Amino acid sequence: MNRERAETHLRLLAEAELRRATTWPADGGLLDECHSARLELVGQALHAVHAFDMGAANEIQAELALALGVRQPRPGPGGLAPNAQANLARLMLRPSAGHHQPPSPHAPWRVMPVGQVIRGRVGEVQGELHLLAYAQTAAAARFTAVSYRGPGQAPERHRPPPGVLLAHQLTAVDDQGTSYQFSASLGPVHAKWSGVLDLHPDPPHEIRWLDLSTTPGEPATRINLNSQQARPAPPPEITVTPTAVSPGELLLTDIATGFLTLASPEQVPLHPSAARPGPLSQAADGLADIIAALQAAAALSPSSRLPAQLAGLCARLGISGHGIAAPPAGDLPEPWLSLLTYCRRGKPERAPVPGWAVMAIELPELDGARVTVPGLHNGQHGQFLHLLASGVTPEYTWRYGTIANRMPVLWLRDRNGRWHTARPARSAPLRDTDDFMLWLRVVPPLDHGTPWIDVVAAGQSAEARARLPLSWKCHP
C-alpha cells in the first residue's frame, strides 16, 4: 500500500476537476454534484482499503471547493457566492469515517445454540420470543432473538411485537442461584423484530443453565448451556485455505456482490438507507475512477483479473457507463455465475416461511476479524443472517453498499450447489464493548428446511469455509 501515491492521485483528480469547472453552478453552490461526488467516491474507496483517511480526503475536497469559489467569485462575504461560505464550512466539518484501529485483545467467547421459544402474556396479548443463540463475550452476555407479530395482532406504528415487550418481564436464575434481569436492544419495528437480549448482571462463564420466567410463580423454561448436552452432534467441518487477495480485489469482489444483489428479482438497494433501488444502468457510475485509484495506491495489481471480470459482469447484467478499460472477461467466479442464473429468472423466490434457523458457530479469525454466526430468520422484508463480530467496524454507507473495516466477504452455498450472497443490511454496537451485531440480507433466500449450508468467508490472507447443520423452526 502506498499512501503517498494515494494522496497524489486524489490531488491530481481534484486538479482535473478544477480544470473542468468552467461555469458557476446554477444554485450558487461551490461544487456541482458531479465534482463533489467523484472525488468523494474515490476517497471512500481508498479509505476502505486503508490507503488513505476520509478525514484527509475531505480536506482535499474542501480545498477544491475553496479554489472553485476563489476562481469564480460572486458578491458575498470574502468575495464568494452568498451560500459559498456555508457550503465550505459543511465540507470542512463533514464527519470522516472512523479511523482504522487494531482489534482489541481477544478474550474467550462462549456461543451456544438455543432454539427455544419463550411464551408469556403482555396485558391481554400472548407474546413469544424465539431465542436463537446464547453469546457471552468479555463484556456481556446476551441472547440473539426474534419476535413476530401474531395472527390478528394489528400493527401499531413504532410499537414492537408483544414478544419484545415480554423481554422486559423476563427474569432468570442460573444453576448457582444468581438472579438476572433482561433488556432488549430494539431493531426496526415491522411484523417482526430481531435483536439481542442483554443479561444484567453479567453472568460467569461457568453457568450450566438458566431458568427463564415471564410471570412470578409460573413454571420456568430451562435454557441448557452445557456444551455437551446442548450440542450432542459432532462439531461442524471447518477448513481454512491461505490466500493472497489484495485489499483492492476484496473491495471489487464486494462491489460485484452488490451488483448481483441489485440485479436480483428482490431488487435490494445497494445503499441500505435508500428508499428503493436505483436504476441498474447507473449502478457502476464512477467504477473506473475507483479502479484507477486502487491501482495508483498499489492496492490493486495492474495484472489483476478483477477489473475485467467486473466489466464482464456488467455486460451480462446490462450495466453501462462503468468506463472500465479492460475488455470484459468471460471467466467469472462460480458464485457470480450462480447468482447470474438466479437474476435471469426475473421473479423472486416464493416468500420465505416465517421462522428461523439455529447454526451457532464461531468462524476462524480472518485478518483480525472474529465472526460468530448465531442463526438466521425469515421476515416480512426477506431473510437475514445474524452475525456477532469483533474487530469489525461498520463505518459508512456509500454508492456500492456498506463499508465495514476488516469485514470478510460472505457467501452461502446450499446442498444443491447454489450460491447466495450475504450483504450487510444493518448493524448495532453491543453494550459496553467494541463488538457489533450485524444482520446480512440473504439473496436468494435459503429454502425453509435446508438441512445444511457452507458458509464461506473470504479475507485477504485466507478463506474460511464451514459446513453448518441448520435446525429450523416455523412461526405459527
C-alpha positions as CSV (number, residue, x, y, z in Angstrom):
1,M,0.0,0.0,0.0
2,N,1.3,3.4,-0.9
3,R,-0.3,6.3,1.0
4,E,1.8,8.9,-0.8
5,R,0.7,7.8,-4.2
6,A,-2.9,7.6,-3.0
7,E,-2.7,11.3,-1.8
8,T,-1.0,12.3,-5.1
9,H,-3.8,10.6,-7.1
10,L,-6.5,12.4,-5.1
11,R,-4.9,15.7,-5.6
12,L,-4.4,15.2,-9.3
13,L,-8.1,14.2,-9.5
14,A,-9.0,17.4,-7.7
15,E,-6.9,19.5,-10.1
16,A,-8.6,17.8,-13.0
17,E,-12.0,18.6,-11.5
18,L,-10.9,22.3,-11.1
19,R,-9.9,22.5,-14.7
20,R,-13.3,21.1,-15.8
21,A,-15.2,23.7,-13.7
22,T,-15.8,26.4,-16.3
23,T,-19.1,27.8,-15.1
24,W,-20.6,28.6,-11.7
25,P,-23.3,26.1,-10.5
26,A,-26.8,27.4,-11.2
27,D,-27.7,27.2,-7.5
28,G,-24.8,29.3,-6.4
29,G,-23.0,26.5,-4.6
30,L,-19.3,25.7,-4.6
31,L,-19.4,22.4,-6.4
32,D,-21.9,20.7,-8.6
33,E,-22.8,17.1,-7.7
34,C,-20.5,15.6,-10.3
35,H,-17.4,17.3,-9.0
36,S,-18.2,16.6,-5.3
37,A,-19.3,13.0,-5.8
38,R,-16.4,11.9,-8.0
39,L,-13.7,13.0,-5.5
40,E,-15.7,11.7,-2.5
41,L,-16.3,8.3,-4.1
42,V,-12.6,7.8,-4.8
43,G,-11.7,9.0,-1.3
44,Q,-14.1,6.4,0.2
45,A,-12.6,3.6,-1.8
46,L,-9.1,4.5,-0.8
47,H,-10.2,4.7,2.9
48,A,-11.9,1.3,2.6
49,V,-8.6,-0.4,1.6
50,H,-6.6,1.5,4.2
51,A,-4.7,3.6,1.6
52,F,-5.9,6.9,2.8
53,D,-8.1,8.5,5.5
54,M,-11.5,10.0,4.8
55,G,-10.7,13.0,7.0
56,A,-7.8,13.9,4.8
57,A,-9.8,13.2,1.7
58,N,-12.5,15.7,3.0
59,E,-9.8,18.3,3.4
60,I,-8.7,17.9,-0.2
61,Q,-12.3,18.2,-1.3
62,A,-12.7,21.4,0.8
63,E,-9.5,22.8,-0.8
64,L,-11.1,22.1,-4.2
65,A,-14.3,23.9,-3.1
66,L,-12.3,26.9,-1.9
67,A,-10.3,27.0,-5.2
68,L,-13.6,27.0,-7.2
69,G,-15.0,29.7,-5.0
70,V,-12.0,32.0,-5.5
71,R,-11.8,31.2,-9.2
72,Q,-15.3,32.4,-9.8
73,P,-16.2,34.9,-7.2
74,R,-19.6,36.4,-6.6
75,P,-20.9,39.1,-4.3
76,G,-20.8,37.9,-0.8
77,P,-18.6,37.6,2.3
78,G,-15.0,37.2,1.2
79,G,-15.9,37.6,-2.5
80,L,-17.7,34.2,-2.6
81,A,-21.2,33.4,-3.6
82,P,-23.9,34.1,-0.9
83,N,-24.1,30.4,0.2
84,A,-20.4,29.5,-0.6
85,Q,-19.2,30.1,3.0
86,A,-21.8,27.8,4.4
87,N,-21.0,25.1,1.8
88,L,-17.3,25.3,2.5
89,A,-17.9,25.0,6.2
90,R,-20.1,22.0,5.6
91,L,-17.2,20.3,3.7
92,M,-14.7,21.1,6.4
93,L,-16.9,19.8,9.1
94,R,-18.2,16.7,7.3
95,P,-17.7,13.7,9.5
96,S,-14.9,11.4,8.4
97,A,-15.2,7.7,8.6
98,G,-13.8,6.0,11.7
99,H,-10.1,5.6,11.9
100,H,-8.9,2.1,11.4
101,Q,-7.9,0.7,14.8
102,P,-6.2,-2.6,15.6
103,P,-8.6,-5.1,17.1
104,S,-8.8,-5.3,20.8
105,P,-7.1,-8.3,22.5
106,H,-9.3,-11.4,22.3
107,A,-10.9,-12.8,25.3
108,P,-12.7,-16.1,25.4
109,W,-16.2,-16.2,23.8
110,R,-18.9,-18.7,24.6
111,V,-21.5,-19.3,21.9
112,M,-24.2,-21.9,22.3
113,P,-27.2,-22.7,20.1
114,V,-30.6,-22.4,21.9
115,G,-33.5,-22.7,19.5
116,Q,-36.3,-22.3,22.1
117,V,-39.5,-20.3,22.3
118,I,-40.4,-18.3,25.4
119,R,-44.1,-17.6,25.8
120,G,-46.0,-15.2,28.1
121,R,-48.6,-12.5,28.2
122,V,-48.3,-8.8,27.7
123,G,-51.6,-7.5,29.0
124,E,-54.3,-9.3,27.2
125,V,-52.0,-10.4,24.3
126,Q,-49.9,-13.5,24.1
127,G,-46.2,-12.8,23.4
128,E,-43.4,-15.0,22.0
129,L,-39.7,-14.7,22.0
130,H,-37.7,-17.0,19.7
131,L,-34.2,-17.4,21.2
132,L,-31.6,-18.4,18.6
133,A,-28.3,-18.5,20.5
134,Y,-26.5,-17.5,23.7
135,A,-23.4,-15.5,23.2
136,Q,-21.0,-14.5,26.1
137,T,-18.1,-12.2,25.5
138,A,-15.7,-10.5,27.8
139,A,-18.0,-7.5,28.2
140,A,-21.5,-9.0,28.4
141,A,-23.8,-12.0,27.9
142,R,-26.9,-11.9,25.6
143,F,-29.4,-13.9,23.6
144,T,-30.0,-13.3,19.9
145,A,-33.7,-13.3,19.5
146,V,-36.6,-12.8,17.0
147,S,-40.2,-11.9,17.8
148,Y,-43.1,-12.0,15.3
149,R,-46.4,-10.2,15.4
150,G,-49.0,-12.9,15.9
151,P,-52.2,-13.5,13.8
152,G,-54.9,-11.0,14.4
153,Q,-52.5,-8.5,16.1
154,A,-52.9,-5.2,14.4
155,P,-49.6,-3.4,13.7
156,E,-49.1,-0.2,15.6
157,R,-46.7,2.4,14.4
158,H,-43.4,2.3,16.3
159,R,-44.7,-0.4,18.6
160,P,-42.8,-3.7,18.7
161,P,-44.4,-7.1,18.7
162,P,-45.6,-8.3,22.1
163,G,-42.7,-10.7,22.3
164,V,-40.3,-7.8,22.6
165,L,-42.3,-6.2,25.4
166,L,-42.2,-9.6,27.0
167,A,-38.4,-9.3,27.2
168,H,-38.7,-6.6,29.9
169,Q,-40.8,-9.0,32.1
170,L,-38.2,-11.8,31.9
171,T,-36.2,-12.8,34.9
172,A,-33.8,-15.7,35.2
173,V,-31.9,-17.8,37.8
174,D,-28.8,-19.8,37.0
175,D,-27.6,-23.1,38.4
176,Q,-25.6,-21.2,41.1
177,G,-28.7,-19.3,42.3
178,T,-27.9,-15.9,40.8
179,S,-30.8,-13.8,39.6
180,Y,-30.9,-11.8,36.3
181,Q,-32.9,-9.2,34.6
182,F,-33.1,-8.5,30.8
183,S,-33.1,-5.6,28.5
184,A,-33.9,-5.6,24.7
185,S,-31.9,-3.8,22.1
186,L,-34.6,-2.9,19.6
187,G,-34.4,-3.2,15.8
188,P,-36.8,-1.9,13.1
189,V,-40.4,-2.4,14.1
190,H,-42.5,-4.2,11.4
191,A,-44.3,-7.5,11.6
192,K,-41.2,-8.9,13.3
193,W,-38.3,-7.8,15.4
194,S,-34.8,-9.1,15.7
195,G,-32.2,-8.0,18.1
196,V,-30.4,-9.0,21.4
197,L,-31.5,-9.5,25.0
198,D,-28.8,-8.5,27.4
199,L,-28.5,-10.1,30.8
200,H,-27.9,-8.0,34.0
201,P,-25.6,-8.5,35.8
202,D,-23.1,-10.3,33.6
203,P,-23.0,-14.0,34.5
204,P,-19.9,-16.0,34.9
205,H,-18.7,-18.3,32.1
206,E,-19.3,-21.4,34.2
207,I,-23.1,-21.4,34.4
208,R,-24.7,-24.6,33.0
209,W,-28.3,-23.4,32.6
210,L,-30.7,-20.6,33.1
211,D,-34.3,-20.9,34.2
212,L,-36.3,-18.1,32.4
213,S,-39.6,-16.9,33.9
214,T,-42.1,-14.4,32.4
215,T,-44.5,-14.3,35.4
216,P,-43.7,-14.8,39.1
217,G,-45.0,-18.2,40.3
218,E,-45.4,-19.6,36.8
219,P,-43.3,-22.6,35.5
220,A,-39.9,-21.5,34.2
221,T,-38.3,-22.5,30.9
222,R,-34.8,-24.1,31.3
223,I,-32.2,-23.0,28.8
224,N,-29.4,-25.6,28.8
225,L,-25.9,-24.0,28.4
226,N,-24.0,-27.2,28.9
227,S,-22.0,-27.7,25.7
228,Q,-22.0,-31.5,25.8
229,Q,-25.8,-31.6,26.2
230,A,-26.7,-28.6,24.1
231,R,-24.7,-29.7,21.1
232,P,-24.6,-33.5,21.0
233,A,-23.8,-33.6,17.3
234,P,-20.2,-33.6,16.1
235,P,-18.6,-30.1,15.6
236,P,-19.1,-28.5,12.1
237,E,-16.4,-29.1,9.5
238,I,-14.2,-26.1,9.1
239,T,-11.4,-25.6,6.6
240,V,-9.0,-22.6,6.2
241,T,-7.2,-22.1,2.9
242,P,-4.4,-19.5,2.8
243,T,-4.9,-16.9,0.1
244,A,-3.2,-13.7,-1.1
245,V,-6.0,-11.4,-2.1
246,S,-5.2,-7.7,-2.3
247,P,-7.4,-5.2,-0.5
248,G,-8.5,-3.8,-3.8
249,E,-9.6,-7.2,-5.1
250,L,-11.6,-7.8,-1.9
251,L,-13.3,-4.4,-2.4
252,L,-14.1,-5.1,-6.0
253,T,-15.5,-8.5,-5.1
254,D,-17.8,-6.9,-2.6
255,I,-18.9,-4.4,-5.2
256,A,-19.7,-7.3,-7.5
257,T,-21.9,-9.0,-4.9
258,G,-23.7,-5.7,-4.6
259,F,-24.4,-5.6,-8.3
260,L,-25.7,-9.2,-8.2
261,T,-28.0,-8.3,-5.3
262,L,-29.3,-5.2,-7.1
263,A,-30.0,-7.2,-10.2
264,S,-31.8,-10.0,-8.3
265,P,-35.6,-10.1,-8.6
266,E,-35.8,-8.8,-5.0
267,Q,-34.2,-5.5,-6.2
268,V,-32.4,-4.9,-2.9
269,P,-30.9,-1.4,-2.7
270,L,-27.1,-1.1,-2.8
271,H,-27.3,1.6,-0.2
272,P,-29.1,0.5,3.0
273,S,-30.6,3.9,3.6
274,A,-32.1,4.1,0.1
275,A,-35.9,4.1,-0.1
276,R,-35.8,1.9,-3.2
277,P,-33.1,0.6,-5.6
278,G,-31.6,3.0,-8.2
279,P,-31.6,2.2,-11.9
280,L,-29.4,-0.8,-12.7
281,S,-27.9,1.0,-15.7
282,Q,-26.4,3.7,-13.3
283,A,-25.1,1.2,-10.7
284,A,-21.5,1.4,-11.8
285,D,-21.0,5.1,-12.2
286,G,-17.5,6.0,-11.0
287,L,-16.2,2.4,-11.0
288,A,-13.4,3.2,-13.4
289,D,-12.2,6.1,-11.2
290,I,-12.2,3.7,-8.2
291,I,-10.1,1.1,-10.1
292,A,-7.6,3.7,-11.3
293,A,-7.2,5.0,-7.7
294,L,-6.7,1.5,-6.3
295,Q,-4.0,0.8,-8.8
296,A,-2.3,4.1,-8.2
297,A,-2.2,3.4,-4.5
298,A,-0.8,-0.2,-5.1
299,A,-4.0,-1.7,-3.5
300,L,-4.8,-3.4,-6.8
301,S,-2.3,-5.0,-9.2
302,P,-2.5,-3.9,-12.8
303,S,-2.4,-7.7,-13.7
304,S,-5.5,-8.5,-11.5
305,R,-8.4,-10.2,-13.3
306,L,-11.0,-8.5,-11.2
307,P,-11.5,-5.3,-13.3
308,A,-12.0,-7.4,-16.5
309,Q,-14.4,-9.8,-14.6
310,L,-16.3,-6.8,-13.3
311,A,-16.6,-5.5,-16.8
312,G,-17.8,-8.9,-17.9
313,L,-20.4,-9.0,-15.1
314,C,-21.7,-5.5,-16.0
315,A,-22.0,-6.7,-19.6
316,R,-24.1,-9.7,-18.6
317,L,-26.3,-7.5,-16.3
318,G,-26.8,-4.7,-18.8
319,I,-24.9,-2.2,-16.7
320,S,-23.3,0.6,-18.8
321,G,-21.3,3.7,-18.1
322,H,-18.7,2.0,-15.8
323,G,-15.8,3.1,-18.0
324,I,-13.6,0.1,-17.2
325,A,-10.8,0.0,-19.8
326,A,-10.2,-3.8,-19.5
327,P,-12.0,-6.0,-22.1
328,P,-14.9,-7.9,-20.4
329,A,-13.8,-11.3,-19.2
330,G,-15.9,-14.4,-19.6
331,D,-14.3,-16.5,-16.8
332,L,-16.4,-15.3,-13.9
333,P,-16.2,-16.8,-10.5
334,E,-18.6,-19.7,-9.7
335,P,-20.7,-17.7,-7.1
336,W,-21.2,-14.9,-9.6
337,L,-22.4,-17.3,-12.3
338,S,-24.8,-19.0,-9.8
339,L,-26.3,-15.6,-8.9
340,L,-26.5,-14.6,-12.6
341,T,-28.6,-17.7,-13.2
342,Y,-31.0,-16.6,-10.5
343,C,-31.1,-13.0,-11.7
344,R,-32.2,-14.1,-15.1
345,R,-35.2,-15.9,-13.7
346,G,-36.9,-12.5,-13.5
347,K,-39.0,-13.3,-10.5
348,P,-38.1,-13.7,-6.8
349,E,-38.3,-16.9,-4.8
350,R,-41.5,-17.6,-3.0
351,A,-41.8,-15.6,0.2
352,P,-39.8,-17.1,3.0
353,V,-41.8,-19.1,5.5
354,P,-41.9,-17.0,8.7
355,G,-39.4,-18.7,11.0
356,W,-35.8,-19.1,11.9
357,A,-32.8,-21.4,11.9
358,V,-30.1,-22.0,14.5
359,M,-26.5,-22.6,13.5
360,A,-24.3,-21.1,16.3
361,I,-20.6,-21.4,15.4
362,E,-17.5,-19.2,15.6
363,L,-15.5,-18.9,12.4
364,P,-11.7,-18.8,12.4
365,E,-10.2,-15.4,12.7
366,L,-9.5,-13.6,9.4
367,D,-7.2,-10.6,9.3
368,G,-8.2,-9.5,12.8
369,A,-12.0,-10.1,12.2
370,R,-13.7,-12.5,14.6
371,V,-17.2,-13.6,13.5
372,T,-19.8,-15.8,15.1
373,V,-23.0,-16.9,13.2
374,P,-25.8,-17.4,15.7
375,G,-28.5,-18.1,13.1
376,L,-30.9,-16.6,10.6
377,H,-34.5,-15.6,10.4
378,N,-37.2,-15.0,7.8
379,G,-39.2,-11.9,8.0
380,Q,-41.5,-9.5,6.1
381,H,-38.6,-7.9,4.3
382,G,-36.5,-11.0,3.4
383,Q,-34.1,-13.4,5.0
384,F,-31.4,-12.2,7.4
385,L,-28.2,-13.9,8.7
386,H,-27.2,-12.8,12.2
387,L,-23.5,-12.2,13.0
388,L,-21.7,-11.3,16.2
389,A,-18.5,-9.7,15.2
390,S,-15.3,-8.4,16.9
391,G,-12.6,-6.5,15.1
392,V,-15.2,-5.5,12.5
393,T,-16.3,-1.8,12.5
394,P,-19.2,-0.7,10.2
395,E,-18.0,2.7,9.1
396,Y,-20.2,4.3,6.4
397,T,-22.5,3.6,3.5
398,W,-21.6,4.6,0.0
399,R,-22.9,4.1,-3.5
400,Y,-21.9,0.4,-3.5
401,G,-23.2,-0.6,-0.1
402,T,-21.7,-0.6,3.3
403,I,-18.0,-0.3,4.2
404,A,-17.1,-2.3,7.3
405,N,-13.5,-2.4,8.4
406,R,-12.0,-5.9,8.2
407,M,-15.4,-7.4,7.3
408,P,-14.8,-10.6,5.1
409,V,-16.9,-11.1,2.0
410,L,-19.5,-13.8,2.9
411,W,-21.2,-16.3,0.7
412,L,-23.5,-19.2,1.4
413,R,-23.7,-22.4,-0.6
414,D,-26.6,-24.8,-0.2
415,R,-26.6,-28.6,-0.7
416,N,-27.8,-28.2,-4.3
417,G,-24.6,-26.2,-5.1
418,R,-26.4,-22.9,-5.4
419,W,-24.7,-19.8,-4.1
420,H,-26.3,-17.0,-2.1
421,T,-25.0,-13.5,-1.2
422,A,-25.0,-12.2,2.4
423,R,-25.0,-8.4,2.2
424,P,-24.9,-6.1,5.3
425,A,-28.3,-4.6,6.0
426,R,-27.9,-3.1,9.4
427,S,-25.7,-3.2,12.5
428,A,-25.7,-2.3,16.1
429,P,-22.9,-1.8,18.7
430,L,-23.2,-4.0,21.7
431,R,-23.4,-2.6,25.3
432,D,-20.0,-1.6,26.9
433,T,-18.0,-3.3,24.1
434,D,-16.4,-2.8,20.7
435,D,-18.4,-5.8,19.4
436,F,-21.2,-5.5,16.9
437,M,-24.3,-7.4,15.9
438,L,-24.8,-7.4,12.2
439,W,-27.7,-8.5,10.1
440,L,-27.0,-9.6,6.5
441,R,-29.7,-10.0,3.9
442,V,-29.5,-13.4,2.1
443,V,-30.2,-13.3,-1.6
444,P,-31.7,-15.5,-2.9
445,P,-33.2,-16.7,0.4
446,L,-32.5,-20.3,1.6
447,D,-35.4,-22.7,1.3
448,H,-37.0,-23.4,4.6
449,G,-35.9,-26.8,5.8
450,T,-32.4,-26.6,4.0
451,P,-30.5,-29.2,6.1
452,W,-27.1,-27.6,5.9
453,I,-25.1,-24.8,4.2
454,D,-21.5,-23.9,3.6
455,V,-20.6,-20.5,5.0
456,V,-17.6,-19.1,3.0
457,A,-15.8,-16.1,4.5
458,A,-13.1,-14.6,2.2
459,G,-10.4,-12.3,3.6
460,Q,-7.1,-11.0,2.3
461,S,-4.9,-13.7,3.9
462,A,-7.3,-16.7,4.0
463,E,-10.6,-18.2,3.1
464,A,-12.6,-20.0,5.8
465,R,-15.3,-22.5,4.9
466,A,-17.6,-24.1,7.5
467,R,-20.4,-26.6,6.9
468,L,-23.2,-25.9,9.3
469,P,-26.2,-28.0,10.0
470,L,-29.4,-26.0,10.3
471,S,-32.2,-26.5,12.8
472,W,-35.4,-24.8,11.6
473,K,-38.4,-23.6,13.5
474,C,-41.6,-22.2,12.0
475,H,-43.6,-19.3,13.4
476,P,-47.2,-20.5,13.8
